Amino acid sequence: MLPSTSLPGCPMMNLTDIPIIDQHAHNILRPEIAANYPFAAAFTEGYDQEIVNYHAQHTLFYRRSLKDIANLFNCEPEEREIFAHRESLGLENLTRLCFQAANIQAIYLDDGLQPNHILPGEWHAQFTTVQRILRLEVLAEQLITASANFDDFLDNFRREIDPPPPGVIGFKTIVCYRTGLNIQPVDFTVASAQFDAIKQQTNQPLRLTNKPLIDFLLQEALLIAAKHHLPVQFHTGFGDPDLDLRLANPLHLRYLLESQSYRNAPIVLLHASYPYTREAGYLASVYPQVYLDFGLAIPFLTVAGMRSVISQLLELTPTTKVMYSSDAHTVPELYYLGAKWGRQLLGEVLEQAIKDRDINASEAQAIALAILRENALNLYRQSLV
């Protein structure tokens, strides 16, 4: 239950006491990798050295985050002070501080981002409950390399995810990055021929970018997800320059969303599909299997931008279909920043909805609880005390 409101006639929602379920995040970097990783790189989707080494420090997000982190550390909001404090804490104490300040009860980790550079899920489990989200393209790349022919590969791919491995509560696809969201049906013979062509290539390590094969495998995975009622997370909207933003609009998913074969596979559109936020909200309002989260957009945008994203999602989307996530990665501070701003701006948007007479205070409290934790627990069929 939320704390009582503090101003007569103007409810001020304080959501800090709600333990968050972070339904999409990534592992923190191993210390020896982080030592050579510029801190500002965690605060940009760009990876060009000029962006990382100069421009990233001049975003409003980065400047605001320095102040937020300094407040958490009780130090001056200067890089030198913050870096010294991080060093003195050490990674475990730093992570514990960030997770406790964020009041995170569980994280659902996609461990397919930089898999050779990250700490394992077990390391994160010392701070909170951890569940795994399996990244489909990483699995496929591993199995293509190890399989002699397409029949063996497909058998292995299906076997690895049906039933889902222990601890896996959802799948994740980065088809948006690799070939875009305009996914189409692909015949078995076409997929087999594409597999053979890939096997003839000598480039190692394999990076799967073949659209027919990716589309085929994703739909195989969706059939298995539908069988087990397992959520499938889709990267949508903005990200690093590896994607074509024009193909990241979730409206491209119409074929999948209209197919009855995948009707029982919940599809989670990540990152509020920003800048296609209203489009994502529309899809969630008309397709029962579509859900949304607002990680990455929060905390990466300005305060006004984050507020606008949450408002746009709630213009059409049923509040039973919106979930919190941080999309945190590489450094612990992103977990804290996501939770801080996710709570604060969700509260502000709900306060405005009360003033606009869309909802009353009691309904706002129930909505906040649903978005920050209950919707994720229900969708992924998890139970926490």
Contacts in CASP RR format, 6 or more apart in sequence:
PFRMAT RR
TARGET T0000
AUTHOR 0000-0000-0000
METHOD contacts of the structure
MODEL  1
MLPSTSLPGCPMMNLTDIPIIDQHAHNILRPEIAANYPFAAAFTEGYDQE
IVNYHAQHTLFYRRSLKDIANLFNCEPEEREIFAHRESLGLENLTRLCFQ
AANIQAIYLDDGLQPNHILPGEWHAQFTTVQRILRLEVLAEQLITASANF
DDFLDNFRREIDPPPPGVIGFKTIVCYRTGLNIQPVDFTVASAQFDAIKQ
QTNQPLRLTNKPLIDFLLQEALLIAAKHHLPVQFHTGFGDPDLDLRLANP
LHLRYLLESQSYRNAPIVLLHASYPYTREAGYLASVYPQVYLDFGLAIPF
LTVAGMRSVISQLLELTPTTKVMYSSDAHTVPELYYLGAKWGRQLLGEVL
EQAIKDRDINASEAQAIALAILRENALNLYRQSLV
1 365 0 8 1.000
2 13 0 8 1.000
2 14 0 8 1.000
2 15 0 8 1.000
2 17 0 8 1.000
2 18 0 8 1.000
2 365 0 8 1.000
2 368 0 8 1.000
2 369 0 8 1.000
3 14 0 8 1.000
3 17 0 8 1.000
5 11 0 8 1.000
5 12 0 8 1.000
5 13 0 8 1.000
5 361 0 8 1.000
6 12 0 8 1.000
6 14 0 8 1.000
10 351 0 8 1.000
10 355 0 8 1.000
11 351 0 8 1.000
11 354 0 8 1.000
11 361 0 8 1.000
11 364 0 8 1.000
12 351 0 8 1.000
13 347 0 8 1.000
13 348 0 8 1.000
13 350 0 8 1.000
13 351 0 8 1.000
13 364 0 8 1.000
13 365 0 8 1.000
13 368 0 8 1.000
15 343 0 8 1.000
15 344 0 8 1.000
15 346 0 8 1.000
15 347 0 8 1.000
15 368 0 8 1.000
15 372 0 8 1.000
16 103 0 8 1.000
16 343 0 8 1.000
17 103 0 8 1.000
18 103 0 8 1.000
18 343 0 8 1.000
18 368 0 8 1.000
18 369 0 8 1.000
18 372 0 8 1.000
18 373 0 8 1.000
19 103 0 8 1.000
19 104 0 8 1.000
19 105 0 8 1.000
19 373 0 8 1.000
20 102 0 8 1.000
20 103 0 8 1.000
20 104 0 8 1.000
20 105 0 8 1.000
20 324 0 8 1.000
20 339 0 8 1.000
20 343 0 8 1.000
20 372 0 8 1.000
20 373 0 8 1.000
21 105 0 8 1.000
21 106 0 8 1.000
21 108 0 8 1.000
21 323 0 8 1.000
21 324 0 8 1.000
21 372 0 8 1.000
21 373 0 8 1.000
21 376 0 8 1.000
21 377 0 8 1.000
21 382 0 8 1.000
21 384 0 8 1.000
22 104 0 8 1.000
22 106 0 8 1.000
22 107 0 8 1.000
22 108 0 8 1.000
22 324 0 8 1.000
22 325 0 8 1.000
22 326 0 8 1.000
22 328 0 8 1.000
22 335 0 8 1.000
22 339 0 8 1.000
23 108 0 8 1.000
23 268 0 8 1.000
23 293 0 8 1.000
23 323 0 8 1.000
23 324 0 8 1.000
23 325 0 8 1.000
23 376 0 8 1.000
23 379 0 8 1.000
23 380 0 8 1.000
24 108 0 8 1.000
24 110 0 8 1.000
24 133 0 8 1.000
24 172 0 8 1.000
24 233 0 8 1.000
24 268 0 8 1.000
24 270 0 8 1.000
24 293 0 8 1.000
24 295 0 8 1.000
24 325 0 8 1.000
24 326 0 8 1.000
24 327 0 8 1.000
25 107 0 8 1.000
25 108 0 8 1.000
25 109 0 8 1.000
25 110 0 8 1.000
25 325 0 8 1.000
25 326 0 8 1.000
25 327 0 8 1.000
25 328 0 8 1.000
25 329 0 8 1.000
25 335 0 8 1.000
26 109 0 8 1.000
26 110 0 8 1.000
26 111 0 8 1.000
26 112 0 8 1.000
26 113 0 8 1.000
26 118 0 8 1.000
26 327 0 8 1.000
26 328 0 8 1.000
26 329 0 8 1.000
26 330 0 8 1.000
27 109 0 8 1.000
27 111 0 8 1.000
27 113 0 8 1.000
27 118 0 8 1.000
27 119 0 8 1.000
27 120 0 8 1.000
27 121 0 8 1.000
27 124 0 8 1.000
27 329 0 8 1.000
28 34 0 8 1.000
28 91 0 8 1.000
28 95 0 8 1.000
28 118 0 8 1.000
28 119 0 8 1.000
28 123 0 8 1.000
28 124 0 8 1.000
28 329 0 8 1.000
28 330 0 8 1.000
28 331 0 8 1.000
28 332 0 8 1.000
29 37 0 8 1.000
29 114 0 8 1.000
29 117 0 8 1.000
29 118 0 8 1.000
29 119 0 8 1.000
29 330 0 8 1.000
29 331 0 8 1.000
30 117 0 8 1.000
30 118 0 8 1.000
30 119 0 8 1.000
31 91 0 8 1.000
33 117 0 8 1.000
33 118 0 8 1.000
34 91 0 8 1.000
34 330 0 8 1.000
34 331 0 8 1.000
37 330 0 8 1.000
38 52 0 8 1.000
38 53 0 8 1.000
39 79 0 8 1.000
39 83 0 8 1.000
39 331 0 8 1.000
40 52 0 8 1.000
40 53 0 8 1.000
40 56 0 8 1.000
40 57 0 8 1.000
40 62 0 8 1.000
41 47 0 8 1.000
41 52 0 8 1.000
41 56 0 8 1.000
41 330 0 8 1.000
42 329 0 8 1.000
42 330 0 8 1.000
42 331 0 8 1.000
42 333 0 8 1.000
42 334 0 8 1.000
43 56 0 8 1.000
43 59 0 8 1.000
43 61 0 8 1.000
43 62 0 8 1.000
43 65 0 8 1.000
43 300 0 8 1.000
44 51 0 8 1.000
44 52 0 8 1.000
44 55 0 8 1.000
44 56 0 8 1.000
44 59 0 8 1.000
44 62 0 8 1.000
45 238 0 8 1.000
45 239 0 8 1.000
45 240 0 8 1.000
45 241 0 8 1.000
45 300 0 8 1.000
46 52 0 8 1.000
46 56 0 8 1.000
46 240 0 8 1.000
46 241 0 8 1.000
47 240 0 8 1.000
47 241 0 8 1.000
48 241 0 8 1.000
56 62 0 8 1.000
60 302 0 8 1.000
61 299 0 8 1.000
61 300 0 8 1.000
61 301 0 8 1.000
61 302 0 8 1.000
64 302 0 8 1.000
64 303 0 8 1.000
65 299 0 8 1.000
65 333 0 8 1.000
65 337 0 8 1.000
66 77 0 8 1.000
66 78 0 8 1.000
66 79 0 8 1.000
66 82 0 8 1.000
67 77 0 8 1.000
68 336 0 8 1.000
68 337 0 8 1.000
68 340 0 8 1.000
69 77 0 8 1.000
69 82 0 8 1.000
69 333 0 8 1.000
69 336 0 8 1.000
69 337 0 8 1.000
70 76 0 8 1.000
70 77 0 8 1.000
70 78 0 8 1.000
70 81 0 8 1.000
70 82 0 8 1.000
71 77 0 8 1.000
72 97 0 8 1.000
72 98 0 8 1.000
72 101 0 8 1.000
72 333 0 8 1.000
72 336 0 8 1.000
73 81 0 8 1.000
73 82 0 8 1.000
73 85 0 8 1.000
73 86 0 8 1.000
75 81 0 8 1.000
75 82 0 8 1.000
75 84 0 8 1.000
75 85 0 8 1.000
86 94 0 8 1.000
89 97 0 8 1.000
91 332 0 8 1.000
92 126 0 8 1.000
94 332 0 8 1.000
94 333 0 8 1.000
95 124 0 8 1.000
95 127 0 8 1.000
95 332 0 8 1.000
96 127 0 8 1.000
97 332 0 8 1.000
98 332 0 8 1.000
98 333 0 8 1.000
98 335 0 8 1.000
98 336 0 8 1.000
99 127 0 8 1.000
99 128 0 8 1.000
99 332 0 8 1.000
99 335 0 8 1.000
99 336 0 8 1.000
101 336 0 8 1.000
101 339 0 8 1.000
101 340 0 8 1.000
102 335 0 8 1.000
102 336 0 8 1.000
102 338 0 8 1.000
102 339 0 8 1.000
102 340 0 8 1.000
103 339 0 8 1.000
104 127 0 8 1.000
104 128 0 8 1.000
104 335 0 8 1.000
104 339 0 8 1.000
105 128 0 8 1.000
105 129 0 8 1.000
105 373 0 8 1.000
105 384 0 8 1.000
106 128 0 8 1.000
106 129 0 8 1.000
106 130 0 8 1.000
106 131 0 8 1.000
106 382 0 8 1.000
106 384 0 8 1.000
107 124 0 8 1.000
107 128 0 8 1.000
107 129 0 8 1.000
107 130 0 8 1.000
107 131 0 8 1.000
107 335 0 8 1.000
108 130 0 8 1.000
108 131 0 8 1.000
108 132 0 8 1.000
108 133 0 8 1.000
108 169 0 8 1.000
108 170 0 8 1.000
108 325 0 8 1.000
108 376 0 8 1.000
108 380 0 8 1.000
109 121 0 8 1.000
109 124 0 8 1.000
109 130 0 8 1.000
109 131 0 8 1.000
109 132 0 8 1.000
109 133 0 8 1.000
110 133 0 8 1.000
110 135 0 8 1.000
110 172 0 8 1.000
110 233 0 8 1.000
111 118 0 8 1.000
111 120 0 8 1.000
111 121 0 8 1.000
111 132 0 8 1.000
111 133 0 8 1.000
111 135 0 8 1.000
112 135 0 8 1.000
112 138 0 8 1.000
112 172 0 8 1.000
113 135 0 8 1.000
113 329 0 8 1.000
115 138 0 8 1.000
121 130 0 8 1.000
121 132 0 8 1.000
122 130 0 8 1.000
124 130 0 8 1.000
129 384 0 8 1.000
131 167 0 8 1.000
131 168 0 8 1.000
131 169 0 8 1.000
131 380 0 8 1.000
131 382 0 8 1.000
132 165 0 8 1.000
132 167 0 8 1.000
132 168 0 8 1.000
132 169 0 8 1.000
132 170 0 8 1.000
133 168 0 8 1.000
133 169 0 8 1.000
133 170 0 8 1.000
133 171 0 8 1.000
133 172 0 8 1.000
133 233 0 8 1.000
134 161 0 8 1.000
134 164 0 8 1.000
134 165 0 8 1.000
134 168 0 8 1.000
134 170 0 8 1.000
134 171 0 8 1.000
134 172 0 8 1.000
135 171 0 8 1.000
135 172 0 8 1.000
135 173 0 8 1.000
135 174 0 8 1.000
136 161 0 8 1.000
136 171 0 8 1.000
136 172 0 8 1.000
136 173 0 8 1.000
136 217 0 8 1.000
136 218 0 8 1.000
136 221 0 8 1.000
137 173 0 8 1.000
137 174 0 8 1.000
137 175 0 8 1.000
137 178 0 8 1.000
137 208 0 8 1.000
137 214 0 8 1.000
139 157 0 8 1.000
139 160 0 8 1.000
139 161 0 8 1.000
140 157 0 8 1.000
140 208 0 8 1.000
140 214 0 8 1.000
140 217 0 8 1.000
141 205 0 8 1.000
141 206 0 8 1.000
141 207 0 8 1.000
141 208 0 8 1.000
143 153 0 8 1.000
143 156 0 8 1.000
143 157 0 8 1.000
143 160 0 8 1.000
144 153 0 8 1.000
144 195 0 8 1.000
144 198 0 8 1.000
144 199 0 8 1.000
144 206 0 8 1.000
144 208 0 8 1.000
145 204 0 8 1.000
145 205 0 8 1.000
145 206 0 8 1.000
146 156 0 8 1.000
147 153 0 8 1.000
147 156 0 8 1.000
149 195 0 8 1.000
149 196 0 8 1.000
150 191 0 8 1.000
150 192 0 8 1.000
150 195 0 8 1.000
150 196 0 8 1.000
151 192 0 8 1.000
153 195 0 8 1.000
154 220 0 8 1.000
157 217 0 8 1.000
157 220 0 8 1.000
158 220 0 8 1.000
158 224 0 8 1.000
161 168 0 8 1.000
161 171 0 8 1.000
161 221 0 8 1.000
161 224 0 8 1.000
162 224 0 8 1.000
162 227 0 8 1.000
162 228 0 8 1.000
163 228 0 8 1.000
164 170 0 8 1.000
164 171 0 8 1.000
164 228 0 8 1.000
164 230 0 8 1.000
169 230 0 8 1.000
169 231 0 8 1.000
169 380 0 8 1.000
169 381 0 8 1.000
169 382 0 8 1.000
170 225 0 8 1.000
170 230 0 8 1.000
170 231 0 8 1.000
170 232 0 8 1.000
170 233 0 8 1.000
170 380 0 8 1.000
171 221 0 8 1.000
171 225 0 8 1.000
171 230 0 8 1.000
171 231 0 8 1.000
171 232 0 8 1.000
171 233 0 8 1.000
172 232 0 8 1.000
172 233 0 8 1.000
172 234 0 8 1.000
172 235 0 8 1.000
173 218 0 8 1.000
173 221 0 8 1.000
173 232 0 8 1.000
173 233 0 8 1.000
173 234 0 8 1.000
173 235 0 8 1.000
174 235 0 8 1.000
175 181 0 8 1.000
175 183 0 8 1.000
175 214 0 8 1.000
175 215 0 8 1.000
175 218 0 8 1.000
175 234 0 8 1.000
175 235 0 8 1.000
176 234 0 8 1.000
176 235 0 8 1.000
176 236 0 8 1.000
176 237 0 8 1.000
176 243 0 8 1.000
176 247 0 8 1.000
176 248 0 8 1.000
177 235 0 8 1.000
177 239 0 8 1.000
177 240 0 8 1.000
177 242 0 8 1.000
177 243 0 8 1.000
178 208 0 8 1.000
178 209 0 8 1.000
178 211 0 8 1.000
178 214 0 8 1.000
179 209 0 8 1.000
179 210 0 8 1.000
179 211 0 8 1.000
179 214 0 8 1.000
179 215 0 8 1.000
179 247 0 8 1.000
180 243 0 8 1.000
180 244 0 8 1.000
180 247 0 8 1.000
180 248 0 8 1.000
180 252 0 8 1.000
181 234 0 8 1.000
181 236 0 8 1.000
181 247 0 8 1.000
181 248 0 8 1.000
181 249 0 8 1.000
181 250 0 8 1.000
181 252 0 8 1.000
181 253 0 8 1.000
182 247 0 8 1.000
182 252 0 8 1.000
183 215 0 8 1.000
183 218 0 8 1.000
183 219 0 8 1.000
183 252 0 8 1.000
183 253 0 8 1.000
183 255 0 8 1.000
183 256 0 8 1.000
184 215 0 8 1.000
184 255 0 8 1.000
185 215 0 8 1.000
185 219 0 8 1.000
185 255 0 8 1.000
186 212 0 8 1.000
186 213 0 8 1.000
186 215 0 8 1.000
186 216 0 8 1.000
186 219 0 8 1.000
188 216 0 8 1.000
190 212 0 8 1.000
190 216 0 8 1.000
191 212 0 8 1.000
191 213 0 8 1.000
191 216 0 8 1.000
191 217 0 8 1.000
194 210 0 8 1.000
194 212 0 8 1.000
194 213 0 8 1.000
194 216 0 8 1.000
195 213 0 8 1.000
197 210 0 8 1.000
198 206 0 8 1.000
198 208 0 8 1.000
198 210 0 8 1.000
198 213 0 8 1.000
208 214 0 8 1.000
219 256 0 8 1.000
219 261 0 8 1.000
219 262 0 8 1.000
221 232 0 8 1.000
222 232 0 8 1.000
222 256 0 8 1.000
222 261 0 8 1.000
222 262 0 8 1.000
222 265 0 8 1.000
223 261 0 8 1.000
223 262 0 8 1.000
223 265 0 8 1.000
224 230 0 8 1.000
225 231 0 8 1.000
225 232 0 8 1.000
225 262 0 8 1.000
225 265 0 8 1.000
225 266 0 8 1.000
226 261 0 8 1.000
226 262 0 8 1.000
226 263 0 8 1.000
226 264 0 8 1.000
226 265 0 8 1.000
227 264 0 8 1.000
229 264 0 8 1.000
229 265 0 8 1.000
229 266 0 8 1.000
229 381 0 8 1.000
230 265 0 8 1.000
230 266 0 8 1.000
231 265 0 8 1.000
231 266 0 8 1.000
231 267 0 8 1.000
231 268 0 8 1.000
231 291 0 8 1.000
231 379 0 8 1.000
231 380 0 8 1.000
232 265 0 8 1.000
232 266 0 8 1.000
232 267 0 8 1.000
232 268 0 8 1.000
233 268 0 8 1.000
233 270 0 8 1.000
234 250 0 8 1.000
234 253 0 8 1.000
234 267 0 8 1.000
234 268 0 8 1.000
234 269 0 8 1.000
234 270 0 8 1.000
235 243 0 8 1.000
235 248 0 8 1.000
235 270 0 8 1.000
235 271 0 8 1.000
236 248 0 8 1.000
236 249 0 8 1.000
236 250 0 8 1.000
236 269 0 8 1.000
236 270 0 8 1.000
236 271 0 8 1.000
236 273 0 8 1.000
236 276 0 8 1.000
236 280 0 8 1.000
237 243 0 8 1.000
237 245 0 8 1.000
237 248 0 8 1.000
237 249 0 8 1.000
237 250 0 8 1.000
237 271 0 8 1.000
237 273 0 8 1.000
237 274 0 8 1.000
237 275 0 8 1.000
237 276 0 8 1.000
238 245 0 8 1.000
238 248 0 8 1.000
238 271 0 8 1.000
238 274 0 8 1.000
238 275 0 8 1.000
238 296 0 8 1.000
238 297 0 8 1.000
239 245 0 8 1.000
239 248 0 8 1.000
239 271 0 8 1.000
239 296 0 8 1.000
248 273 0 8 1.000
248 276 0 8 1.000
249 273 0 8 1.000
249 276 0 8 1.000
249 279 0 8 1.000
250 269 0 8 1.000
250 273 0 8 1.000
250 276 0 8 1.000
250 279 0 8 1.000
250 280 0 8 1.000
250 283 0 8 1.000
251 276 0 8 1.000
251 279 0 8 1.000
251 283 0 8 1.000
253 267 0 8 1.000
253 283 0 8 1.000
256 262 0 8 1.000
256 267 0 8 1.000
257 267 0 8 1.000
257 283 0 8 1.000
257 287 0 8 1.000
257 289 0 8 1.000
257 290 0 8 1.000
262 289 0 8 1.000
263 289 0 8 1.000
264 289 0 8 1.000
265 289 0 8 1.000
266 289 0 8 1.000
266 290 0 8 1.000
266 291 0 8 1.000
266 379 0 8 1.000
267 287 0 8 1.000
267 289 0 8 1.000
267 290 0 8 1.000
267 291 0 8 1.000
268 291 0 8 1.000
268 292 0 8 1.000
268 293 0 8 1.000
268 323 0 8 1.000
268 379 0 8 1.000
269 280 0 8 1.000
269 283 0 8 1.000
269 284 0 8 1.000
269 290 0 8 1.000
269 291 0 8 1.000
269 292 0 8 1.000
269 293 0 8 1.000
270 293 0 8 1.000
270 295 0 8 1.000
270 296 0 8 1.000
270 325 0 8 1.000
270 327 0 8 1.000
271 293 0 8 1.000
271 294 0 8 1.000
271 295 0 8 1.000
271 296 0 8 1.000
271 297 0 8 1.000
271 327 0 8 1.000
272 280 0 8 1.000
272 292 0 8 1.000
272 293 0 8 1.000
272 294 0 8 1.000
272 295 0 8 1.000
272 296 0 8 1.000
272 297 0 8 1.000
272 298 0 8 1.000
272 309 0 8 1.000
272 312 0 8 1.000
272 313 0 8 1.000
273 279 0 8 1.000
273 280 0 8 1.000
273 281 0 8 1.000
273 292 0 8 1.000
274 296 0 8 1.000
274 297 0 8 1.000
274 301 0 8 1.000
274 309 0 8 1.000
277 297 0 8 1.000
277 309 0 8 1.000
277 312 0 8 1.000
277 313 0 8 1.000
278 312 0 8 1.000
278 315 0 8 1.000
278 316 0 8 1.000
280 292 0 8 1.000
280 313 0 8 1.000
280 317 0 8 1.000
281 292 0 8 1.000
281 312 0 8 1.000
281 313 0 8 1.000
281 315 0 8 1.000
281 316 0 8 1.000
281 317 0 8 1.000
282 316 0 8 1.000
283 290 0 8 1.000
284 290 0 8 1.000
284 291 0 8 1.000
284 292 0 8 1.000
284 316 0 8 1.000
284 317 0 8 1.000
284 318 0 8 1.000
284 321 0 8 1.000
284 322 0 8 1.000
285 316 0 8 1.000
285 317 0 8 1.000
285 318 0 8 1.000
290 321 0 8 1.000
291 321 0 8 1.000
291 322 0 8 1.000
291 323 0 8 1.000
291 375 0 8 1.000
291 379 0 8 1.000
292 313 0 8 1.000
292 317 0 8 1.000
292 321 0 8 1.000
292 322 0 8 1.000
292 323 0 8 1.000
293 322 0 8 1.000
293 323 0 8 1.000
293 324 0 8 1.000
293 325 0 8 1.000
294 309 0 8 1.000
294 310 0 8 1.000
294 313 0 8 1.000
294 322 0 8 1.000
294 324 0 8 1.000
294 325 0 8 1.000
294 342 0 8 1.000
295 324 0 8 1.000
295 325 0 8 1.000
295 326 0 8 1.000
295 327 0 8 1.000
295 338 0 8 1.000
296 327 0 8 1.000
297 305 0 8 1.000
297 306 0 8 1.000
297 309 0 8 1.000
298 306 0 8 1.000
298 309 0 8 1.000
298 310 0 8 1.000
298 326 0 8 1.000
298 338 0 8 1.000
298 341 0 8 1.000
298 342 0 8 1.000
298 345 0 8 1.000
299 306 0 8 1.000
299 326 0 8 1.000
299 334 0 8 1.000
299 337 0 8 1.000
299 338 0 8 1.000
299 340 0 8 1.000
299 341 0 8 1.000
299 342 0 8 1.000
301 309 0 8 1.000
303 341 0 8 1.000
303 345 0 8 1.000
306 341 0 8 1.000
306 342 0 8 1.000
306 345 0 8 1.000
307 345 0 8 1.000
307 348 0 8 1.000
307 349 0 8 1.000
310 342 0 8 1.000
310 345 0 8 1.000
310 346 0 8 1.000
310 349 0 8 1.000
311 349 0 8 1.000
311 352 0 8 1.000
313 322 0 8 1.000
314 322 0 8 1.000
314 349 0 8 1.000
314 353 0 8 1.000
319 367 0 8 1.000
319 370 0 8 1.000
319 371 0 8 1.000
320 370 0 8 1.000
320 375 0 8 1.000
321 375 0 8 1.000
322 370 0 8 1.000
322 371 0 8 1.000
322 375 0 8 1.000
323 371 0 8 1.000
323 375 0 8 1.000
323 376 0 8 1.000
323 379 0 8 1.000
324 339 0 8 1.000
324 342 0 8 1.000
324 346 0 8 1.000
324 371 0 8 1.000
324 372 0 8 1.000
324 373 0 8 1.000
324 376 0 8 1.000
326 334 0 8 1.000
326 335 0 8 1.000
326 337 0 8 1.000
326 338 0 8 1.000
326 339 0 8 1.000
327 334 0 8 1.000
328 334 0 8 1.000
328 335 0 8 1.000
328 338 0 8 1.000
343 372 0 8 1.000
346 368 0 8 1.000
346 371 0 8 1.000
346 372 0 8 1.000
347 364 0 8 1.000
347 368 0 8 1.000
350 359 0 8 1.000
350 364 0 8 1.000
350 367 0 8 1.000
350 368 0 8 1.000
351 364 0 8 1.000
353 359 0 8 1.000
353 364 0 8 1.000
354 360 0 8 1.000
354 361 0 8 1.000
354 364 0 8 1.000
359 367 0 8 1.000
376 382 0 8 1.000
377 383 0 8 1.000
377 384 0 8 1.000
END
